Amino acid sequence: MYQLALIEFSLDNHQGAIHWWKKAINSKGCSQYMYDLAVIYESLDEMEKAINWYKKAASKNKPKAMVRLGLYALEQKNFDQE
């Protein structure tokens, strides 16, 4: 499923990529997949969804997701400790 997501993304089919990333996440629960999905949402300027997936990845100890959340908080000057 992850490979299908990568193929869809490489073809600029973001909705298809999102579909397959979500299936991969449901199947494996992998923090890397959660992070990748967050990056896709961020690239589409869907920050609420991106933050949600960054938080899920960070909760599974994904350092890159933690960094992105920190940078976003600095950009927004939002220091709420959720």
Secondary structure, DSSP 4 states (H G I P E B T S, - for coil): -HHHHHHHHHTT-HHHHHHHHHHHHHHH--HHHHHHHHHHHHHTT-HHHHHHHHHHHHHTT-HHHHHHHHHHHHHHT-----
